[in-house]
Amino acid sequence: MIENRKEEHITIAENNNVSMEHNYWDDIKLIHQAVPEIDFDKIDTKTKFILHNIGAPMIISSMTGGTDKAKKINYNLAVAAEKFNIPMGVGSMRAAIEKPELSATFSVILERKVPVRLANIGAPQLIQQSKKPFLDSDIEKLFNLIEANYLIVHFNYLQEMVQPEGDHNAKGVLKRLKELAASYPVIAKETGNGFSHEAAIDLKDAGVKAIDVGGSGGTSFAAIEYYRAKKSSDTEKMRSGISFWNWGIPSPASIRFCDVGLPVIGSGGLRNGQDLAKAIAFGAVAGGFARSLLKSADTTADEIIDEISYILRDLKIAMFLTRSDNIKKLKKVKYFVTEPLGSWLKIYE
């Protein structure tokens, strides 16, 4: 069941319109500096990700695992992560617990020298659902499976509410998260709907090391589940998928809302290096890319390397045109914000 669902998610994301109607990165305009006064070839994209030095402020976000196709994708992504010296996450590792024979679809990344490896479990699996929650031993197994540096706990409750086999209980998840954070370096991640300021405070109090906002504007998992429901003629879930297609907090707004003294990763809707530059200027320590890399990762490592090369070249162009010869200066560039993002930023004023 899990294997089929994973395969469906990949196929739907690759072949259907699953994007939200508006991408909020378009509402941020970096101020062009016509006299850069820097040497493009000497621009330095190196930066620090929590405790690790990386080659660029870019993360290959958690995408997949649990199928033969996913194994190929994860390997190709790992090749690229090694080449560019950037962090990489794997998809939800639940499959490796329920079907240990699928473990290699995640551990395949150990065949390459990925500088920062991110294990990944779902917040719903931490507490009692129709199935028993993950045990401490399960989480330890998953963390060690890829020799992880960090443990992502992803919050995907909208997707759970829309998908036919979704988990509906969230009571007690913060208590369990706090227990985990006492034993592992945890990164809390949303999966397309963003974190509010209140949620960010809760996550900080729980002891997480960083927050990956995973805001709205990019892939809609409600949309992905809509297509799955359509295939099975599940009218109820189709209606919910359409109703909540554009639900969530915009990624840039969530970066601001999560400014609570923790490193913030800006993900959700990033398409290119200019979007990445905007995320850094807005306060993120790095930007996470997922769907924009998926099709390339499904073919060869060379294609994903080319795609990331384009992203990082555009990042450097944006840095050049804003007089930023390093990431520290990029964080201080001037910009202005248009609507509808501008109104979102006023919520907590």
Secondary structure, DSSP 8 states (H G I E B T S, - for coil): -HHHHHHHHHHHHHHS--B-S--GGGGEEE---S---S-GGG-B--EEETTEEESSSEEE-----SSHHHHHHHHHHHHHHHHHT--EE---THHHHH-GGGTHHHHGGGGS--SSEEEEEEGGGGS-SSS----HHHHHHHHHHTT-SEEEEEE-HHHHHHSTT-----TTHHHHHHHHHTTS-EEEEESSS---HHHHHHHHHHT-SEEE---BSSB-HHHHHHHHHHHTT-HHHHHHHHHTTT-S-BHHHHHHHT-SSS-EEEESS--SHHHHHHHHHTT-SEEEE-HHHHHHHTT-HHHHHHHHHHHHHHHHHHHHTTT-SBHHHHTT--EEE-TTHHHHTTTT-
